[in-house]
Every structure is written in C-alpha cells, then in structure tokens.
Amino acid sequence: MKAKLRYAIKFVANMDNAVRFHRDTLGLPLRFQSPEWSEFATDGVTLALHPASGKNPAGKVELGYVTQDLKEVYANREEIGIEFTSEPKPLHGVLLADIVDSEGARCGLGEE
C-alpha cells in the first residue's frame, strides 16, 4: 500500500478566532469558512478546522490519508498491518474509514 497525507483536521474551541489566527496571523489562504468546517488552501495538504467536542477536545489534530483501492487495503489489513476501527463506507462522496496509527491515534484513510 502507498498512502499520501491529504488533510489535517484541527479541533478548535472558537471557529472565528481560529480562522482569524490561521488566515490573518499565519497568512494561510482561506478556501472557505463555516461554523462546522473551515478549510485553508495549503500546498498539497488541506488544513481543516472543526469544532471541538468531548470526543475531540480543542487542540487535538487528526491526520487524513488517501490510498488507491481502499476496499482491497481493508481486505488485506492484517497482512499490511493496519488496524481499522471502521470499515470503509461512503461519506461526503468519498469512500472513508478510520484507522489507528502506531501511537494509537485515530486517523482517516480515504480512497483517492
């Protein structure tokens, strides 16, 4: 399997403050902003902001990767050595699953 880092989601306590910091202080180009999801156009990897919750406290970051033929990767997960916490399912027009990395952190894995 070959994967690419596609996005980083940062969970934030205040969307407006977080957008202002990333856009005005750091100078990242804002792609779009909403109360539930904001994105910055960064070279090759999307930075997304999402409201924090009990499950995802402010400051937590989740990485998202993409690969070819996610169903095949899922079918061969033991051989490859990837722990899936959910099987691939369509979400927002893309096939997505959750995996656990070597440190126990939850990551997304989508199909490119």
C-alpha positions in Angstrom: 0.0 0.0 0.0 1.1 3.5 -0.7 -0.6 6.4 1.0 -0.5 10.2 0.8 -1.1 12.7 3.5 -4.2 14.6 2.3 -5.5 16.6 5.3 -5.0 17.7 8.9 -8.1 18.4 11.0 -7.6 20.7 14.0 -10.4 20.8 16.5 -11.0 24.3 17.8 -13.0 25.9 20.7 -13.8 29.1 18.7 -14.1 28.8 14.9 -13.9 32.6 14.2 -10.8 33.1 16.4 -9.1 30.0 14.9 -9.9 31.2 11.3 -8.5 34.7 12.1 -5.3 33.3 13.6 -4.6 30.9 10.7 -5.7 33.5 8.0 -4.5 36.8 9.4 -1.6 35.9 11.7 -0.1 33.0 9.8 -1.2 34.2 6.3 -2.8 30.9 5.2 -5.2 31.4 2.3 -8.8 30.6 3.4 -10.6 28.3 1.0 -14.0 28.7 2.8 -15.4 29.2 6.3 -18.5 27.8 8.0 -19.5 27.2 11.7 -18.8 23.5 11.3 -15.9 23.2 8.9 -13.4 25.7 7.5 -10.5 25.0 5.1 -7.3 26.6 4.1 -5.7 26.1 0.7 -2.2 24.9 1.6 0.2 23.3 -0.8 -0.9 19.7 -1.2 -2.3 19.1 2.2 -5.6 20.7 3.4 -5.8 22.2 6.9 -9.4 21.9 8.1 -10.8 23.4 11.3 -13.7 21.6 13.1 -15.5 22.5 16.3 -14.1 20.7 19.4 -16.2 18.2 21.3 -15.9 15.9 24.3 -14.6 13.2 21.9 -12.3 15.7 20.2 -11.0 18.4 22.6 -9.7 21.8 21.4 -6.1 21.4 20.2 -6.4 17.8 19.0 -5.3 17.1 15.5 -6.3 14.2 13.3 -4.5 13.3 10.1 -6.1 12.0 7.0 -4.5 9.9 4.3 -5.6 8.6 0.9 -4.7 5.5 -1.0 -5.8 3.6 -4.1 -8.4 0.8 -3.7 -9.4 1.2 -0.1 -11.6 -1.9 -0.2 -8.6 -4.0 -1.2 -6.5 -2.5 1.6 -9.3 -3.2 4.1 -9.5 -6.8 2.9 -5.7 -7.2 3.4 -5.4 -5.2 6.6 -3.9 -8.0 8.7 -1.3 -8.7 6.0 -0.5 -5.0 5.6 -0.5 -4.4 9.4 -3.2 -1.7 9.6 -5.8 -1.6 12.4 -9.1 -0.3 11.1 -11.7 0.9 13.7 -14.3 1.2 11.0 -14.8 -0.5 7.6 -14.8 1.7 4.5 -18.1 3.5 3.9 -19.2 6.3 1.6 -19.2 9.7 3.3 -19.3 13.1 1.6 -18.9 11.4 -1.8 -15.7 9.6 -0.9 -15.0 6.1 0.5 -13.6 6.6 4.0 -12.5 4.5 7.0 -10.9 5.1 10.4 -7.5 3.6 11.3 -5.2 3.7 14.3 -1.6 4.7 13.8 1.5 3.3 15.6 0.9 5.6 18.6 -2.8 4.8 19.0 -4.0 8.0 17.3 -7.1 7.8 15.2 -6.5 8.8 11.5 -8.7 8.9 8.5 -8.0 6.7 5.4 -9.8 7.6 2.2 -9.8 6.4 -1.4 -8.0 8.7 -3.9 
